[in-house]
Amino acid sequence: MKHIPQYNHYRKKTVDELRVNVVELHYIKPYLSTTSIHSLTYYDISFITEGSGFFTVGDQTHIVKPYDVIFTKPGEARNWDKKNIRDGFALIFEEEFIMSFFNDRDFLQNLSFFSMGRYSVKTTLDVDAFIRLHNVIMKLKDEIAEAKDRHTVRALLYEVMTQLNRAYLYEHNVLPVLPEENKKVKNKYVNDFLSLVNTHYAQQHSIRYYADRLSITPNYLNEVIKKSIGVNAKLYIQNRILQEAKRMLTYTDMPVSAIAEALCFENSSYFTVFFRTQTRHTPLQYRNLSK
């Protein structure tokens, strides 16, 4: 299997050890390996300010330009055009820090661009929104550097996240505001389902397994998930399996049979049928196209 370099959080020494920072993309470029394919141990929100080129996160590739924003979660394989994306800046932070900083373990999952059921890794801001966010983030950068007031850092960081969430929801028309009676259902089951799938998707492909873990019927689980994220539970499970299959085909040299085994398909033929049904390509065709 190919080795994908993984980079840790860039942390300056500050008085309060704030595990959040703002870094310029031109500063990051020299530290990336020559292949550019890598993953991160932390969350990254990259804002493009100069140039245009490809930016890949997981199985999504976008041609980005100024005013585009890319969201990366820990462990996701990513690659970007260092030559043609000339500059920008990234807001980076560690999960445990954010959860403790806001005293809310669901804070990141409640952001549509970091939720397990997110639609896209990219959003595009209009010029005015980009300028407003840039000004807030530069203030945040100064506060982090001075490390004087954690309350100010918290307020600025919260403002950035909420503005980005609002823009993402508007652009992609996802996760609309739910009626009050549905919010309780969402809070009770959806996050648990998404977490279970993220942990067990390779071994457990059946809706019945997840419904039993949540002590509800498969039909009710489908209904709840469909109302919350726009697709039913079965399709969400299939999409998660497909996402991992694409990642393994693109970023590793594992044989198709080994990928089928890792994802608990009965044999490579069943895996090939599944993959072709979802993508209209065989696994080998997809691997060649992705290269």
C-alpha positions as CSV (number, residue, x, y, z in Angstrom):
1,M,0.0,0.0,0.0
2,K,1.2,3.5,-0.8
3,H,2.1,5.6,2.1
4,I,0.2,8.9,2.4
5,P,2.1,11.5,4.4
6,Q,0.1,12.9,7.4
7,Y,0.7,16.3,8.8
8,N,0.2,17.4,12.4
9,H,-1.3,20.7,13.6
10,Y,1.1,23.7,13.2
11,R,1.1,25.2,16.7
12,K,2.9,28.3,17.9
13,K,3.7,28.6,21.6
14,T,1.2,30.9,23.1
15,V,0.3,31.7,26.7
16,D,-2.9,29.7,26.7
17,E,-1.8,27.0,24.2
18,L,-4.6,27.8,21.9
19,R,-4.8,24.9,19.5
20,V,-6.2,27.0,16.7
21,N,-4.3,29.0,14.1
22,V,-4.4,30.9,10.8
23,V,-1.7,30.1,8.3
24,E,-0.9,31.3,4.8
25,L,-1.1,28.7,2.0
26,H,2.2,30.0,0.5
27,Y,3.8,29.2,3.9
28,I,2.4,25.6,3.8
29,K,3.5,24.7,0.3
30,P,7.2,24.0,0.9
31,Y,6.4,21.6,3.7
32,L,4.2,19.3,1.5
33,S,5.8,16.3,0.0
34,T,6.6,16.3,-3.8
35,T,3.5,14.1,-4.5
36,S,1.2,16.7,-2.7
37,I,-1.2,13.8,-1.7
38,H,-1.5,13.9,2.1
39,S,-3.8,13.9,5.1
40,L,-4.1,16.0,8.2
41,T,-4.6,15.1,11.9
42,Y,-6.7,18.3,12.4
43,Y,-9.6,20.2,10.8
44,D,-8.7,22.7,8.0
45,I,-10.8,25.4,6.3
46,S,-8.9,26.8,3.3
47,F,-9.8,30.1,1.7
48,I,-8.5,30.7,-1.9
49,T,-7.4,34.2,-2.7
50,E,-5.1,33.9,-5.7
51,G,-4.9,31.5,-8.7
52,S,-7.1,28.6,-9.9
53,G,-6.5,24.9,-9.9
54,F,-7.8,21.5,-8.7
55,F,-8.4,20.7,-5.0
56,T,-9.2,17.1,-4.1
57,V,-10.6,16.0,-0.7
58,G,-11.5,12.3,-0.5
59,D,-13.4,11.4,-3.6
60,Q,-14.3,15.0,-4.5
61,T,-12.3,17.1,-6.9
62,H,-13.1,20.8,-7.5
63,I,-11.6,23.5,-9.6
64,V,-11.2,26.2,-7.1
65,K,-10.7,30.0,-7.6
66,P,-10.7,33.1,-5.4
67,Y,-13.6,33.2,-2.9
68,D,-13.8,29.4,-2.8
69,V,-13.6,27.7,0.6
70,I,-12.5,24.0,1.0
71,F,-13.3,22.0,4.2
72,T,-11.1,19.1,5.3
73,K,-11.6,16.7,8.2
74,P,-8.9,14.7,10.0
75,G,-7.7,11.6,8.1
76,E,-9.2,12.6,4.7
77,A,-6.8,12.1,1.8
78,R,-6.3,15.4,-0.1
79,N,-4.3,16.9,-2.9
80,W,-4.2,20.4,-4.4
81,D,-2.5,22.2,-7.2
82,K,0.3,24.0,-5.5
83,K,1.6,25.5,-8.7
84,N,-1.6,27.2,-9.9
85,I,-3.3,27.9,-6.5
86,R,-1.0,30.7,-5.7
87,D,-2.2,31.8,-2.3
88,G,-4.8,31.9,0.3
89,F,-5.1,31.1,4.0
90,A,-6.3,28.3,6.2
91,L,-8.0,28.2,9.6
92,I,-6.8,25.1,11.4
93,F,-7.8,23.6,14.7
94,E,-7.9,20.3,16.6
95,E,-11.1,18.5,17.5
96,E,-10.6,18.1,21.2
97,F,-9.7,21.8,21.5
98,I,-12.9,23.0,19.8
99,M,-15.1,20.6,21.8
100,S,-13.6,21.8,25.1
101,F,-13.4,25.5,24.0
102,F,-17.1,25.6,23.2
103,N,-18.0,23.0,25.9
104,D,-20.1,21.2,23.3
105,R,-19.1,17.7,21.9
106,D,-21.5,18.1,19.0
107,F,-20.3,21.5,17.9
108,L,-18.5,20.3,14.8
109,Q,-21.1,17.8,13.8
110,N,-23.7,20.6,13.9
111,L,-21.8,22.5,11.2
112,S,-23.2,21.3,7.9
113,F,-19.8,21.4,6.2
114,F,-18.2,19.1,8.8
115,S,-21.2,16.8,9.4
116,M,-21.0,13.1,8.5
117,G,-23.7,13.6,5.9
118,R,-22.3,16.7,4.2
119,Y,-23.1,17.3,0.6
120,S,-19.8,18.9,-0.6
121,V,-16.3,19.8,0.6
122,K,-16.5,23.2,-1.1
123,T,-18.6,26.4,-0.9
124,T,-18.2,29.7,-2.8
125,L,-18.7,33.0,-1.1
126,D,-19.8,36.2,-2.7
127,V,-17.2,39.0,-2.6
128,D,-18.8,40.9,0.3
129,A,-19.1,37.8,2.4
130,F,-15.5,36.8,1.7
131,I,-14.2,40.2,2.6
132,R,-16.3,40.2,5.9
133,L,-15.0,36.8,6.8
134,H,-11.4,37.7,5.9
135,N,-11.6,40.7,8.2
136,V,-12.9,38.6,11.1
137,I,-10.2,35.9,10.5
138,M,-7.4,38.5,10.5
139,K,-8.7,39.8,13.8
140,L,-8.8,36.2,15.0
141,K,-5.2,35.7,13.8
142,D,-4.0,38.8,15.8
143,E,-5.8,37.6,18.9
144,I,-4.3,34.2,18.7
145,A,-0.8,35.7,18.2
146,E,-1.2,37.9,21.3
147,A,-3.0,35.2,23.3
148,K,-4.6,37.8,25.6
149,D,-8.3,37.1,25.7
150,R,-9.8,33.6,25.2
151,H,-13.3,35.1,25.2
152,T,-12.5,37.3,22.2
153,V,-11.0,34.3,20.3
154,R,-14.1,32.2,21.1
155,A,-16.4,35.0,19.9
156,L,-14.5,35.5,16.6
157,L,-14.2,31.8,16.0
158,Y,-17.9,31.3,16.6
159,E,-18.7,34.1,14.2
160,V,-16.5,32.6,11.4
161,M,-18.2,29.2,11.8
162,T,-21.7,30.5,11.9
163,Q,-21.2,32.7,8.8
164,L,-19.7,29.8,6.9
165,N,-22.5,27.5,7.9
166,R,-25.1,30.0,6.8
167,A,-23.4,30.4,3.4
168,Y,-22.9,26.7,2.9
169,L,-26.6,26.0,3.7
170,Y,-27.7,28.7,1.3
171,E,-25.5,27.6,-1.6
172,H,-26.2,23.8,-1.4
173,N,-29.8,24.0,-0.1
174,V,-29.1,21.2,2.4
175,L,-30.2,20.5,6.0
176,P,-33.1,23.0,6.0
177,V,-34.5,24.2,9.3
178,L,-36.7,21.3,10.7
179,P,-40.0,21.7,12.4
180,E,-39.7,21.6,16.2
181,E,-41.1,18.1,16.5
182,N,-38.5,16.8,14.0
183,K,-35.6,18.4,15.8
184,K,-36.0,16.1,18.8
185,V,-36.1,13.1,16.4
186,K,-32.9,14.3,14.6
187,N,-31.1,14.9,17.9
188,K,-32.0,11.5,19.2
189,Y,-31.2,9.2,16.2
190,V,-29.5,11.0,13.4
191,N,-26.1,11.7,15.0
192,D,-26.0,8.2,16.5
193,F,-26.8,6.7,13.1
194,L,-24.1,8.7,11.3
195,S,-21.6,7.8,14.0
196,L,-22.4,4.1,13.8
197,V,-22.1,4.1,10.1
198,N,-18.8,5.9,10.2
199,T,-17.5,3.2,12.6
200,H,-19.1,0.0,11.1
201,Y,-19.8,0.7,7.4
202,A,-17.0,-1.7,6.2
203,Q,-18.4,-4.7,8.2
204,Q,-22.1,-3.9,8.4
205,H,-24.0,-3.1,5.2
206,S,-27.5,-3.8,6.4
207,I,-30.1,-1.2,7.6
208,R,-31.3,-3.8,10.0
209,Y,-28.1,-3.7,12.0
210,Y,-28.2,0.0,12.5
211,A,-31.9,0.0,13.3
212,D,-31.4,-2.7,15.9
213,R,-28.6,-0.7,17.5
214,L,-30.9,2.3,17.8
215,S,-33.9,0.1,18.9
216,I,-36.1,1.4,16.1
217,T,-37.5,-0.2,12.9
218,P,-35.7,0.0,9.5
219,N,-38.6,1.9,8.0
220,Y,-38.6,4.4,10.8
221,L,-34.8,4.8,10.5
222,N,-35.1,5.4,6.7
223,E,-37.8,8.0,7.4
224,V,-35.8,9.9,10.1
225,I,-32.6,10.0,8.0
226,K,-34.4,11.0,4.8
227,K,-36.0,14.0,6.6
228,S,-32.7,15.1,8.1
229,I,-30.1,14.7,5.4
230,G,-32.1,14.2,2.2
231,V,-31.3,10.5,1.5
232,N,-32.5,7.4,3.2
233,A,-30.4,5.2,5.5
234,K,-29.7,2.5,2.8
235,L,-28.3,5.1,0.4
236,Y,-26.3,6.8,3.0
237,I,-24.6,3.4,4.0
238,Q,-24.0,2.7,0.3
239,N,-22.5,6.1,-0.2
240,R,-20.1,5.7,2.7
241,I,-18.9,2.3,1.4
242,L,-18.5,3.8,-2.1
243,Q,-16.5,6.7,-0.7
244,E,-14.1,4.4,1.0
245,A,-13.8,2.2,-2.1
246,K,-13.0,5.2,-4.2
247,R,-10.4,6.4,-1.7
248,M,-8.7,2.9,-1.7
249,L,-8.7,2.7,-5.5
250,T,-7.3,6.2,-5.9
251,Y,-4.7,6.4,-3.1
252,T,-3.5,2.8,-2.7
253,D,-2.3,0.0,-5.0
254,M,-4.4,-2.7,-3.2
255,P,-5.8,-5.3,-5.6
256,V,-9.6,-5.1,-6.2
257,S,-10.0,-8.5,-4.5
258,A,-8.3,-7.1,-1.3
259,I,-10.5,-4.0,-1.3
260,A,-13.6,-6.2,-1.7
261,E,-12.4,-8.2,1.3
262,A,-11.6,-5.1,3.4
263,L,-15.1,-3.9,2.7
264,C,-16.7,-7.3,3.6
265,F,-18.1,-8.1,0.2
266,E,-18.6,-11.8,-0.4
267,N,-16.2,-11.8,-3.3
268,S,-14.7,-9.3,-5.8
269,S,-17.5,-10.1,-8.3
270,Y,-20.2,-8.8,-5.9
271,F,-18.0,-5.7,-5.2
272,T,-17.6,-5.0,-8.9
273,V,-21.3,-5.2,-9.5
274,F,-21.9,-2.9,-6.6
275,F,-19.3,-0.4,-7.7
276,R,-20.4,-0.4,-11.4
277,T,-24.1,0.1,-10.4
278,Q,-23.1,3.2,-8.4
279,T,-20.6,4.7,-10.8
280,R,-21.1,3.1,-14.2
281,H,-17.4,2.1,-14.1
282,T,-15.7,-1.1,-12.9
283,P,-13.2,-0.6,-10.0
284,L,-10.2,-0.9,-12.4
285,Q,-11.8,1.5,-14.9
286,Y,-12.3,4.0,-12.0
287,R,-8.7,3.5,-10.8
288,N,-7.3,4.2,-14.3
289,L,-9.5,7.3,-14.7
290,S,-8.5,8.6,-11.2
291,K,-4.8,8.3,-12.1
